[in-house]
Amino acid sequence: MLLKINNLSVKLGGLNILQDVSIQANEGELIVVVGANGVGKSTLLRSIAGMNHVANGEIIFLDRNIANTPSHKLAAIGLCMVPEGRQLFPQLTAKENLLIGAYTYHKDKARVEKNLNHVFELFPVLKKYENRIAGTFSGGEQQMISIGRGLMSEPKLMMVDEMSLGLAPLIISNLFDVIKELNRNSISILLVEQNARQALRIADRAYVMENGKIALEGTGRELLENEHVKVAYLGM
């Protein structure tokens, strides 16, 4: 078991945002969490990543309870988060943003170069414009930089928060293809998405979150065929 979350509860501003949430991810899986805006999906990822205080419950990663562990320590053991809104350093170049993801091994020049080349193979536009200021890229290209920065950290688990938010349909489709390719190449992924249809299509397993709780779980295919999911999230 790569990640196992047991009865996780998180309070923010005195409100119960997450209530007894339990999910798990095995090594090599692509796990998806879908749900409407504001139900706690991003809070879940931020809590796993050490960015929110966990009131109760366990977050077991690599057989260790990491609840309330500082984010920089989690990054060093292979837990990576691609945040909502990209969160780039807009005045740095694309390449400089990517290199930030390699900070834990930045003195190993050969390793850095190998991973940088992998990112450039995945996103050729970033190689072409590697010295361009990140803030001048389109939203889709900035998302590529954000994903690439995560890959530079050599993650054992990559968490991706609302990847498709605010992007054009063609760009969204291309990014979902990238996520599938990364997973085929043995990267375990936990994807939080409002775009339920496309997310469930690529999921090994999936969870539906409603009002801070897990309402449904199953394979991606099972949830695509679930009548409640069809009505509430797929517009059918």
Stockholm file with secondary structure:
# STOCKHOLM 1.0

chainA/1-236         MLLKINNLSVKLGGLNILQDVSIQANEGELIVVVGANGVGKSTLLRSIAGMNHVANGEIIFLDRNIANTPSHKLAAIGLCMVPEGRQLFPQLTAKENLLIGAYTYHKDKARVEKNLNHVFELFPVLKKYENRIAGTFSGGEQQMISIGRGLMSEPKLMMVDEMSLGLAPLIISNLFDVIKELNRNSISILLVEQNARQALRIADRAYVMENGKIALEGTGRELLENEHVKVAYLGM
#=GR chainA/1-236 SS CCEEEEEEEEEETTEEEEEEEEEEECTTCEEEEECCTTSSHHHHHHHHTTSSCCCEEEEEETTEECTTCCHHHHHHTTEEEECTTCCCCTTSBHHHHHHHTTGGGTTCHHHHHHHHHHHHHHCHHHHHTTTSBGGGSCHHHHHHHHHHHHHHTCCSEEEEECTTTTCCHHHHHHHHHHHHHHHHTTCEEEEEESCHHHHHHHCSEEEEEETTEEEEEEEHHHHHTCHHHHHHHSCC
#=GC SS_cons         CCEEEEEEEEEETTEEEEEEEEEEECTTCEEEEECCTTSSHHHHHHHHTTSSCCCEEEEEETTEECTTCCHHHHHHTTEEEECTTCCCCTTSBHHHHHHHTTGGGTTCHHHHHHHHHHHHHHCHHHHHTTTSBGGGSCHHHHHHHHHHHHHHTCCSEEEEECTTTTCCHHHHHHHHHHHHHHHHTTCEEEEEESCHHHHHHHCSEEEEEETTEEEEEEEHHHHHTCHHHHHHHSCC
//
